[in-house]
Amino acid sequence: MHVILNKKLVLARKAVISISDHGFKFGDAIYETIRTLDGKQWLLSEHLKRLRASAKVVGIRVPYTNAEFSRLIERLIKKNGYAESRVRITVTRGNNGFDFLTCKKPLVLIEATKLPRFKQSEGISVSVFHVERPAAGIKSTSMLPSILARRNPGEETLLVDRYGNITEGSFSNIFAVKGGTIITPKEGMLEGTTRNFVLKKYNKTKEASIPLKNIHKYDEIFLTSSTKGVIPVIKVDGKPINNGKIGELTKQIIKLLPYGTKKSHKKVKIR
Ligand SMILES: Cc1ncc(COP(=O)(O)O)c(C=O)c1O
């Protein structure tokens, strides 16, 4: 398995990062996780737009153009050989002492690992956790709130804010279905690329709060993320949603994504 560290293709086990790197020391880094589809980078420009927006908030310099990122990712995918890859870009402030204002030499790591197949047909059980992620709109590697949430039982944990509203999952966005409309929060969460794709593709949508106390009153619940796509939720905190079955509208939304029902996760010979 290879990675690209500061534009150099190296064996993952030989890649070296300084112990003074801000990403390692302070979680002073931003990242994106992108999936590939038959070897192609899916929604890359949306991910890079968000990476640059995150970078602006924390003052980290993203040193490559979109075309450079795309070429580097392409090279890595070919080297590692998975048509369905999980590509992660991490950009840290680099080795910057105790200086959080400048970013002299950012570090860029690109990884591409095999994307495990997610079984959409089964639906998942989730739990809830009361936490607000600071600066929730940016994708930062400072992940303590998410880590605490993920220590909960269940395949994903829904995050609940001080007002009792569900903002998102620990690695996903949430949608609730009521009378054919899909509802998703407007604020307090990461604006997911998959969330935005679904909102564009489906015509009855509403951006509004999802109160935890009403969660069992919705017709259906599903989550979205780049690597898993649409994730049907059949239980929240041990109690069934839609009688524990995947809803019909959720099944329709799954089909809106090009990888919605994809079965193959073949290793490609693209070297
Ligand atoms: C907290 C959080 N919300 C939402 C998402 C979904 O975003 P995307 O659809 O761009 O993967 C993620 C993805 O990692 C996430 O970490």
PDBQT file of the ligand as one rigid body, heavy atoms in Angstrom, charges set to zero:
ROOT
HETATM    1  C1  LIG A 301     -19.689  14.961  10.950  1.00  0.00    +0.000 C 
HETATM    2  C2  LIG A 301     -19.994  14.616   9.532  1.00  0.00    +0.000 A 
HETATM    3  N1  LIG A 301     -21.189  14.971   8.995  1.00  0.00    +0.000 NA
HETATM    4  C3  LIG A 301     -21.509  14.655   7.731  1.00  0.00    +0.000 A 
HETATM    5  C4  LIG A 301     -20.648  13.936   6.916  1.00  0.00    +0.000 A 
HETATM    6  C5  LIG A 301     -21.046  13.565   5.512  1.00  0.00    +0.000 C 
HETATM    7  O1  LIG A 301     -20.341  14.311   4.534  1.00  0.00    +0.000 OA
HETATM    8  P1  LIG A 301     -20.070  13.751   3.083  1.00  0.00    +0.000 P 
HETATM    9  O2  LIG A 301     -21.407  13.417   2.468  1.00  0.00    +0.000 OA
HETATM   10  O3  LIG A 301     -19.403  14.881   2.354  1.00  0.00    +0.000 OA
HETATM   11  O4  LIG A 301     -19.214  12.556   3.220  1.00  0.00    +0.000 OA
HETATM   12  C6  LIG A 301     -19.393  13.559   7.422  1.00  0.00    +0.000 A 
HETATM   13  C7  LIG A 301     -18.457  12.811   6.578  1.00  0.00    +0.000 C 
HETATM   14  O5  LIG A 301     -17.427  12.381   6.986  1.00  0.00    +0.000 OA
HETATM   15  C8  LIG A 301     -19.060  13.908   8.756  1.00  0.00    +0.000 A 
HETATM   16  O6  LIG A 301     -17.867  13.564   9.289  1.00  0.00    +0.000 OA
ENDROOT
TORSDOF 0
